[in-house]
Amino acid sequence: MKTRVMVLASALLSMVGMSSVVSAEETMYVPIPSYRVGPYAAGGTGYFGGILDYYNLLNSRGGLNGVKLIWSECETEYSVERGVECYKRLKDREGGAVFFDPLSVGISTALIETGRADKMPIIAVNHGKTAGQRGDIFPYYFMPGINTYDEHSIMVHYIGGLEGGMGNLKGKKIAMLFHGSPYGREAIDFMDSMCEKHGCSHEAIEVPHPGNEQQSQWLKIRKSKPDYVLLRGWGVMNPVAMQTAKRMGYPVSRLIGNIWSNSDEDVIPAGSAADGYQAITTHPAGTDFKVVQDIISDVYGSGNGDLQDKSRLGSVYWNLGVLAGVVHTEALRIAQERFGNRPLTSAEARWGFENLVLTAARIEELGATGLVPELNLNCMDHVGGHLAKFQQWDASARQWNIVSDWIEGDVALSQAIIDAGAEKYAADNNIERRPCDANNNDDDFDL
């Protein structure tokens, strides 16, 4: 009897062991270098919240071809030093990360060469070191959407439209109020070039981090009387700019925000001072998108949503996070098409980002029509979008209204400056360009 029980127990243990092997989930690990505290918490909580909500939606549907996404967070507080620490701490967990998206020009730029050495894609959606568009020189650096030069050339073209044509920019004064960081300074030389081309003048005015004191800067603006002020802000700097502009008597409708000065969290704290404020955008606010409705019903309905404040669902930063989640996972899916429906290495994920194509048909399949723009990345173009619209804030209705069609900036001028910057970077760092005219689907993907 004892022998028979032992045999049955052994058989049961064997069956349990076999079952655990068969049912074990395959996973891919994504670090989340978030910032949920500090002066930039609104951007961090919205962006990373949208990403995680989209990941949870995908996981609830079985993951990426049966491979679930797993993650862990590390608080960067938007600090370059902390961001680099988080990268080092997280990159080798759970068998190795597949990419790293810190939502910070400073952090992403600091990791360019580290990413190259580690074969780790560094992702900077709608921002980043602009020369990094050149994938032949920056193979592991990606900026899906629009880059800084796209952004500011589109903003100048929008002003040209408001003035009745680009020819009417001659003699106009444009000031740029910029965040005192690598991100903020990235656009200065390009704005000088744009105004040199179109006959306007450009004055760059720095606001030190975090930007909650701008009295001296706006006194300078009141004295110089620019026709338009471009706001290249971030976090608390943005509502303070609107409030100070109104206090100084500057028309807020002529204060035009960049891609990181376009959120609900930028305008709502400014109250009535934000009424009429305009900003560039690659994606609209709101919840009237199928993928967003699915997240609300499936993810938040099951208690797995990331945002504590559900009123932020559909906000600009959260929607951008959903957009980023789509970009991330579509790049991984495309890599799986080539390498197999299994967990990927970071080098394989790099190939997926470089070959990321988001068509209108695919975006429709994802339920993201109207929210996610079409993208087409390749070896020479790690941005792949280059278009934006403009929105205007209605303070009484507490909503953004789209006020332009898609606008393309000065691609020729942008590309010339990008090429010069990339070539200089390659020469300064002894980097050999890889050929982009070869078949990008060959076996030499592991650069």
C-alpha positions, 0 to 999 in steps of 0.5 A: 500500500505504501509503495503504491501511494509513493508511486501515485505521488511520484506520478502526480508530481511528474504530471505537475512538473510537466504541466508547469513547463507546458503552461509557463508564460513566455515574457519580455521585460520592459523597464519603466524609468518613470517620474511620479514625483517632483515638478514634472510628475504630471508628464511622467505619471500621464505618459508612463500610465498610458504605456502601462495601461496599453501593456495591460490591455495587450496582456489581457488579450494574450500578449504579443503572439503569446508573449506577455510583457513584464516590467518594473519601475525606477524613479528618475525624478527627471534627473539625468544621473538618476536616469542613468542609474535606473538604466544600469539597475534595470537593463539586465533584469528578467533575462534582459530588457528589450528597450529603454524609454525614459521620456527625457532628452537629457537621459536619452542623450546620456545613454546614446553610447551606452545603448550602442555598447549594450545593443539596447534601443533607446527610445525618445518619442517626439523628442531627443537629440535631433541628429539621432534621426540618422540611423546609419550613425545612431543605430540604437537611438530612435525618436518616433514621431517628430523631432525638435527641428520638425516641431519648430519649423512646423511652429514657424510655418503655422505662424506664417499661416496666421500672418497670411503667408511665409513671406509676411514673416519678414520683420516679425519678432519671435521670442522663444522661452525655453527650459534651461536643460539640454531639451530646452536648448536643442532648438536655439540654433535651428530657430536662428536658421529659420528666422535667417531664412524667412527674415524674422528675428529670434530671441532665445530666453532661458528659464532656469529649472524648474521654471516657477519664477519667470518675472525677469524673463517676461519683463524682457519680453514686455520690453522687446515686444515680440509678435509671437512667443514660442513656449519650449517648456516642461512641467510647472514652467508652462502654467506659470508662463501663461499666468505671467504673460497675462499679468504682463499684458501679453496676449496668450493667443500669441503664446504658442506651445511646443509638444511638451507644453500642450497638455491638460496639466499645463493649461488647467492650473493656469485657469482663465489665463490659459484661454486661447493658448495654442500648442502643437500636437501629434495626437488629440486629447479625448477618449473617443477612440476605440483603443481608449474605450477598450482600456477603460472597459477592460483594464480599468473595469478589472481594477488594473488601471495605472492612473489613480485619478481617472479624470486624466483618462484621455488627457494629452500626456496619457494619450501620448503614453497610449501612443507610445505603447502602440509604437513600442509593441508594434516594433516588437511585433514586427521583429517577431514576424522576422525572428519568431513569435517568442521573446526577443533580444534587445538587438532584435528589438532594434531591428523592429524599431528600425523597420516600424511601419504604421499604416492607416489600415494597421492603426484601424486594426488597433482601434487607434484611428485618429489617435496614432499617426502613420509612421515609417521608420527606416535606416536613415530616418529613425523619426518617421513621422514629421507632421503635426497639427495645432490645438487651442485651449477653451478654458470655459469648456475645459477642452482642446480644439484642433485648429489646423490641418496636418502641417509639414515643416521645412524638411530640407532645412532640417535635414541639412542641419541634421546631416551636419550634426550627425556627420560631426558626431561621427567624426568626433567619436570615430564612428563608422557609418553603416550603409543604409543602401544595402538590404536592411533585412539581411542577417547582419542585424546585430550591429 
